[in-house]
């Protein structure tokens, strides 16, 4: 059977397209299996420390993260675990947020930890979003916190970060510290 060169080129394009689509679907399926396996291993690991997975998120760097908290205090400590590279491992030593109840209707943020070189990853925003969800779920009416004089050189970045996440930011008259708050 004779096939013209033009017809051969068309058939080859179609075949290459089908092969590429098949490879893409295979990679997507492998990725889902890998992430499900990583989540299962992480779940077994944190179960021994009485923690639970609150959700799965993707940060600005493309890392897929498990949002984890102790079972008993669902908002007092929120940490991020990376599910990257088909294994359970900490992403920059577990970015985490510490908060506690003050009064009947307020949660106070004590600290948010993240490595200096990964500050624009979106990890802090993920942590705050889960804290806000938990606060609303448990009937709190506000979240507060302080900007310490220790962080004075980063006040511009911190002000932007908190305002971007819906908080009000007030600085002291001398500019050495500040208060953040969010009312629901």
GICORWO-V206854 format. One record per residue. N is the residue number from 1. RES is the residue in three letters. SS is DSSP state (alpha for helix, beta for strand, coil for the rest). OMEGA is omega in whole degrees, 0 to 359 (* if undefined). Layout:
BEGIN
n: [N;N]
res: [RES;RES]
ss: [SS;SS]
omega: [OMEGA;OMEGA]
END
This chain:
BEGIN
n: [1;2;3;4;5;6;7;8;9;10;11;12;13;14;15;16;17;18;19;20;21;22;23;24;25;26;27;28;29;30;31;32;33;34;35;36;37;38;39;40;41;42;43;44;45;46;47;48;49;50;51;52;53;54;55;56;57;58;59;60;61;62;63;64;65;66;67;68;69;70;71;72;73;74;75;76;77;78;79;80;81;82;83;84;85;86;87;88;89;90;91;92;93;94;95;96;97;98;99;100;101;102;103;104;105;106;107;108;109;110;111;112;113;114;115;116;117;118;119;120;121;122;123;124;125;126;127;128;129;130;131;132;133;134;135;136;137;138;139;140;141;142;143;144;145;146;147;148;149;150;151;152;153;154;155;156;157;158;159;160;161;162;163;164;165;166;167;168;169;170;171;172;173;174;175;176;177;178;179;180;181;182;183;184]
res: [UNK;UNK;UNK;UNK;UNK;UNK;UNK;UNK;UNK;UNK;UNK;UNK;UNK;UNK;UNK;UNK;UNK;UNK;UNK;UNK;UNK;UNK;UNK;UNK;UNK;UNK;UNK;UNK;UNK;UNK;UNK;UNK;UNK;UNK;UNK;UNK;UNK;UNK;UNK;UNK;UNK;UNK;UNK;UNK;UNK;UNK;UNK;UNK;UNK;UNK;UNK;UNK;UNK;UNK;UNK;UNK;UNK;UNK;UNK;UNK;UNK;UNK;UNK;UNK;UNK;UNK;UNK;UNK;UNK;UNK;UNK;UNK;UNK;UNK;UNK;UNK;UNK;UNK;UNK;UNK;UNK;UNK;UNK;UNK;UNK;UNK;UNK;UNK;UNK;UNK;UNK;UNK;UNK;UNK;UNK;UNK;UNK;UNK;UNK;UNK;UNK;UNK;UNK;UNK;UNK;UNK;UNK;UNK;UNK;UNK;UNK;UNK;UNK;UNK;UNK;UNK;UNK;UNK;UNK;UNK;UNK;UNK;UNK;UNK;UNK;UNK;UNK;UNK;UNK;UNK;UNK;UNK;UNK;UNK;UNK;UNK;UNK;UNK;UNK;UNK;UNK;UNK;UNK;UNK;UNK;UNK;UNK;UNK;UNK;UNK;UNK;UNK;UNK;UNK;UNK;UNK;UNK;UNK;UNK;UNK;UNK;UNK;UNK;UNK;UNK;UNK;UNK;UNK;UNK;UNK;UNK;UNK;UNK;UNK;UNK;UNK;UNK;UNK;UNK;UNK;UNK;UNK;UNK;UNK]
ss: [coil;coil;coil;coil;alpha;alpha;alpha;alpha;alpha;alpha;alpha;alpha;alpha;alpha;alpha;alpha;alpha;alpha;alpha;alpha;alpha;alpha;alpha;alpha;alpha;alpha;alpha;alpha;alpha;alpha;alpha;alpha;alpha;alpha;alpha;alpha;alpha;alpha;alpha;alpha;alpha;alpha;alpha;alpha;alpha;alpha;alpha;coil;coil;coil;beta;beta;beta;beta;beta;beta;beta;beta;coil;coil;coil;coil;coil;beta;beta;beta;beta;beta;beta;beta;coil;coil;coil;coil;coil;coil;beta;beta;beta;beta;beta;beta;coil;alpha;alpha;alpha;coil;coil;beta;beta;coil;coil;coil;coil;coil;beta;beta;beta;beta;beta;beta;beta;coil;coil;coil;beta;beta;beta;beta;beta;beta;beta;beta;coil;coil;alpha;alpha;alpha;coil;coil;coil;coil;alpha;alpha;alpha;alpha;alpha;alpha;alpha;alpha;alpha;alpha;alpha;alpha;alpha;alpha;alpha;coil;coil;coil;coil;beta;beta;beta;beta;beta;beta;coil;alpha;alpha;alpha;alpha;alpha;alpha;alpha;alpha;alpha;alpha;alpha;alpha;alpha;alpha;alpha;alpha;coil;coil;coil;beta;beta;beta;beta;coil;coil;coil;coil;coil;coil;beta;beta;beta;beta;beta;beta;coil]
omega: [182;177;179;181;179;180;178;179;178;180;179;177;179;180;178;178;179;179;180;178;178;178;179;179;178;179;178;180;178;179;179;180;180;181;177;178;179;179;179;179;178;180;178;181;184;178;180;179;177;176;178;177;179;182;177;182;175;181;183;179;181;178;175;188;170;176;190;178;172;183;185;182;190;180;186;175;178;183;176;176;180;174;182;174;174;176;176;174;180;174;185;178;178;170;185;179;175;178;178;178;171;186;183;189;187;169;179;175;177;180;172;181;173;180;182;186;179;185;181;184;185;182;179;178;177;180;180;181;178;176;179;178;181;179;180;180;183;173;177;182;178;173;180;176;182;169;185;177;177;182;186;181;180;184;180;180;180;178;178;181;183;178;178;181;172;182;168;181;178;178;177;181;180;177;182;177;182;179;173;176;178;178;179;*]
END
